[in-house]
Structure formats: structure tokens, C-alpha cells
Amino acid sequence: MSFLPFTRPSLDEETIRGVVEVLRSGWLTSGPQVDAFEAALSEWFGGRPVRVFNSGTAALEVALALAGIGPGDEVITTPLTWVATANAIVHAGAKPVLVDVDPATRNIDCDRIEAAVGERTRAVIPVDLAGLPADRDRLYAIARGHGLRVIEDAAQAMGASWKGRRIGASGDLVAFSFHANKNITTGEGGCLSLPPDADVALCERLRLQGVKRDPEGGMDVDVFGGKYNLTDIAARIGLGQLASIERFTARRRRLARRYFERIDPGLGCAMPPADFENSNWHMFQILLPVDAMNISRGEFIRRMRVHDIGVGVHYPALHLFSAYRAMGFREGDFPHAEAIGRSIVSLPLFPAMEEADLDRVCAALGEVLRSTRG
Ligand SMILES: *Cc1c(COP(=O)(O)O)cnc(C)c1O
């Protein structure tokens, strides 16, 4: 039996041939493939302007810059996310203000946001953990009420929707990631879906050193942009991936349903919300019954590995990382995020996974957990 990773990208032969053509074309950096990928993404997002970047983190950083966020500002987000979300706020020179999660959805608890809004609050960054959208109705109502920008960290939400509307097809600034583990990939990459009235030209300058070219061949730099552009090689991968996204999402949803059918409730694992409409099932995450186990989560992961099954941890609560403790965050600040961060594991889930693979995961999960009752 071969090793089953917790995720694996699916690249078809058409995409691989397309990448080879780009390699032979003599143009590797941003060019016609980037233009085509942006046009295809824009169509996918219902006609909104879209710009691509060399990472989802870059998309978040540019979104913060476009929203004018800088030193002295506060930005509200969740402690239960990939640390990129909060790091982007720090890199903008602003202060991350964390709000605990709802233990059921594992996303930011909308009931707690208003208490965290202060004089300096400028924006809120919701995260769609595992591809389950945070409540857009409540978030935008709160943001409107307090004059806040919303920067959606939809890094995990490509293909997800909120009440029938695609994430990224509406709203303020919406950032996605095309990292190799995300639902569609460019190897590394990301994009920003911009509102129709956004300053797209500024977005482009922030992406590439602030350079502004005029038709006479002259140039100026009026803003300190970064180096965030995507290569044509990566964009060609993205075009092939985007063509498959609906198939990928449908497959992930079918597999997620099967996990609900096959995981023995007697094992005491907390399941994710059973959402087969909105979520794109970027990950299938359960909470281990850590208090009833006589081994650590790390040992659980090692024992699953003995069964040739890869299990991931996404994520420990970020405020407990040393750089964030040094900012003043403490254990006990966000008890729900901490408890989830200690017990969460991601089981294998990716489009090319077979039903038999999933059944093997469930059998191993049962065997390992039954052997670890303390
Ligand atoms: C993946 C991810 C990012 C960062 O994306 P990169 O492409 O790796 O830079 C940001 N936020 C969340 C929630 C993510 O999952």
C-alpha cells in the first residue's frame, strides 16, 4: 500500500503540455498567460476586476495597502488561521486585534467582533477556514455599521459560495491563494478580486515596484510597490486548474459526505459543520478527543503514518507563536481557538483520492483511536 498524503494537486496532461509551450515560447515572466488567466478569473468572479500575484500573502499585503492601512491602524481577524493573515497586518505596520472563533464553524465569532472595534479599527479580515465561508451577511453589516473595510482572506475558499453567490464575486477586497495545497494551484500564487470601483492601476503599481509607464516610453514611480507579479509559467498552470475547479469541488464534496458516513461517531471526534452547499471542502478537519486519549496529537499523527496515512495540523492558534506572545498575547486569551488548535487534524482529502483511500483512512482512524483510550 502506498502512502496517502493529506492533499495532492491534480494536474492534467493538457495543462502540462500548455506549460511546456510557455517554456518554449521565450516569454517566462508576466505576459500573455497572466492576461489570459486574469481574464478567465474575472469571468469566473462575475466580471469583477482581478489581478494575480506570486502568492496569496502578496494579495493580502496589496489589499491592505489598497485599503490604506498603515501604522496606527488596527485590523480585526481570527487567531485560527494560517499565520500569513496576521503577518500581513503586521507587515502593513498595523496592529492585529484578534477575536475568538465560534467553536461550531471554527471561523471568527461575529458576536464578538463589535466589542473589539475601537477608535483605530480600520478593517476586518475574515478567514474561511477549510473553505467554509464566514458569515458574509453579518460581517458586512458590522463593517458598514462601523465604517470598516473588509479584506476577505478567502485563500482557502476558491469555489466556495455564500448563499448561492460565489466567494469573490461580490464584497470588498477578496484575496485567494493558489499555493500547491489549495483547491486550485499555480505552484505558488494568488489573486485579488477587486470591487468594480477599485483603483486597479494602483493595484498593478503596488504589485510591481510602483512603476507607472507612459505611452512615450517614460516612467515614474509614485508609490513604493513590491515584487509580487506572477510568471506566465504559473499563470498557464492556473488556466488549466480553473477549467477543472467545478469538477474538483464536486469531488471534494462527495468525499466529505463519505467521511460523515464512515467515521464512527463512537470515536468521540468532533466533526466539521456538514455544509455541502457553501463549503468547497478545502480540508476535512476533525477535532481529536485529546482529553480521552493517552497519547499526544503528535503520536496520533505518527501512528497514522505507520498506516501510510498523512495527517496535517491546520492550525495551532497563532497568538501562541513566540512573535505574537512578544506583542502581548497570552494563553487563555482565545480559549475556543486554543482548544481547537490543540486538537484539530486534517484528514486526507483531494480530488484524485479514491473511495477506497477514504475508507482506509477511516479504518486506520478507528484502529488508532481505539488503541489510545486513556
Ligand atoms: C494559504 C493561505 C494564505 C497564504 O497564501 P500563500 O499563497 O501561501 O501566500 C493566507 N491565508 C490563509 C488562510 C491561507 O490558507
The ligand as an SDF file (V2000), in Angstrom:
LIG
                    3D

 15 15  0  0  0  0  0  0  0  0999 V2000
   -2.6040   29.6650    2.1550 C   0  0  0  0  0  0  0  0  0  0  0  0
   -3.1330   30.7780    2.9910 C   0  0  0  0  0  0  0  0  0  0  0  0
   -2.6140   32.0870    2.9340 C   0  0  0  0  0  0  0  0  0  0  0  0
   -1.3810   32.4550    2.1780 C   0  0  0  0  0  0  0  0  0  0  0  0
   -1.3370   32.0450    0.8920 O   0  0  0  0  0  0  0  0  0  0  0  0
    0.1000   31.8170    0.2080 P   0  0  0  0  0  0  0  0  0  0  0  0
   -0.2440   31.6180   -1.2190 O   0  0  0  0  0  0  0  0  0  0  0  0
    0.7060   30.6120    0.8570 O   0  0  0  0  0  0  0  0  0  0  0  0
    0.9010   33.0410    0.4420 O   0  0  0  0  0  0  0  0  0  0  0  0
   -3.2290   33.0740    3.6760 C   0  0  0  0  0  0  0  0  0  0  0  0
   -4.2770   32.8130    4.4450 N   0  0  0  0  0  0  0  0  0  0  0  0
   -4.7990   31.5720    4.5500 C   0  0  0  0  0  0  0  0  0  0  0  0
   -5.9990   31.3580    5.4070 C   0  0  0  0  0  0  0  0  0  0  0  0
   -4.2330   30.5260    3.8410 C   0  0  0  0  0  0  0  0  0  0  0  0
   -4.7390   29.2930    3.9630 O   0  0  0  0  0  0  0  0  0  0  0  0
  1  2  1  0
  2  3  1  0
  2 14  2  0
  3  4  1  0
  3 10  2  0
  4  5  1  0
  5  6  1  0
  6  7  2  0
  6  8  1  0
  6  9  1  0
 10 11  1  0
 11 12  2  0
 12 13  1  0
 12 14  1  0
 14 15  1  0
M  END
$$$$
